[in-house]
Amino acid sequence: MENGANPNPALIQPMDQNVIQNIKLGYRKLLLTTILNDPLHNENLEKTQTN
């Protein structure tokens, strides 16, 4: 093992991918919640739905 490198990084990659996916999902949920709670966006959304 050279420079303290992980001998088998392929074992960690699936876990890392799951973490990344969960962060993206959490961000999308937060973004959508923020948009839906914003009165200006809600007004635009209501106008769009009535047209």
N, C-alpha and C positions, 0 to 999 in steps of 0.2 A: 504494500500500500504506500503510494508515493504522495507526499504533501498532505497527508491526512484525508485523502479522497475516499469517498464511499466505494467499497469494492463492487457493489452492484446497484447502481442508481436506478435501474429499471424496476426494482421492487418498490421504490418510493413514488415513481411517476403516477401510477393510478390514484394514489392517495392525494397527490398534489392536484391532479385534475379534478377530483371531487371537491377539494377545497376551493379551487378557482371557480368551479361551477356554482357552488353555494354562495360565494361572494357576489357573483354576477346576478344570481337570482335575488339575493337580498337587496342589491342596488336597484334592480328593476322595480321591485316591490316598493321600495322607499320613493323612487322617482314617481311612480304612478300614484302613490298615496299623496305625495306633495302636489302633484298636478291636480288631482281631484279635489283636494282641500283648498285650492287657490280660487278665490271668488272670480277673478278675471278669467281664468281658464274655464270655470264652470259656466260663466255667461257665454263664452264663445262656443262651448260644447252644446249648450241648450239651443243656441241659434243654428248650429250645424244640424242638430237633430230635427228641428222643425222644418228645415228646407228640404 
